[in-house]
Amino acid sequence: MAEISPIDVQKALSGVDYPCDRDQLAKRATDNGADKRLVERIRKLDTKTFQNPAEVSKALFKHA
């Protein structure tokens, strides 16, 4: 995977119940077969807890 796309994030986080912390997001992404680079980016997010998918996407793509 060259770059992480919003679609990759949606697939990786399918089934997440919000609010959710970044460790839970990383576990769900791993369980959903996400690329290891995406899982690492989730684990390194500055925000600890997310209220909805839009917050996750904003955090992941703010420096893109």
N, C-alpha and C positions, 0 to 999 in steps of 0.2 A: 504494500500500500504506500503510494508516494506521499499523499497528504491525507489527513483525516477530514472527512466531509461531514456535514450535518446529518446526512443519511446514515453514515457509519455510526454516529453517536446515537441516533434514534434506534437503530437495530441493537446496539450494544446495551442500551438502557431500557429495552422493552420489558415491561412488567414491574418497573420500579414504583413503589408507593412513596409518595412525598408527604411530609418533609423527609429528607434522607441525608445522611452524612457521606462524605467522600469515600470512606472505607466501604460502606454499603454499596455505593455506586460502583466502585472498583470491583467488588465481589460479583455484582450482577453482570457487569461487563465481561468479566472472566467466564462466568457461568454461561453467558450468551455467545461465547466464542469470539470475543472482540480481539482485534490486533493488540499485541503486547504493548506497542507504543501508545495506543489510546489508553489502555489501562494505566500505564505509568503517568501519562498526562493528567488523568483523573486523580491519581494518588498525590500529585504535586500541586493540586489546585490550592490557591490561597484561602478560599472560602471553605469553612468546615461543614456547614449545613446548607442545604439547598431546599427551597420551598416548592420548586416546579422545574420542568424540563428547560424552560426558557432561561432560568438562572444558570443552569449547567452549561448550556450552549454559550451564553454570554461570557462565562468564565473561561471556557475552553478556547473561544475564538477571539478574545479581546486583544491578543497580541498577533493575530494572524494577518 
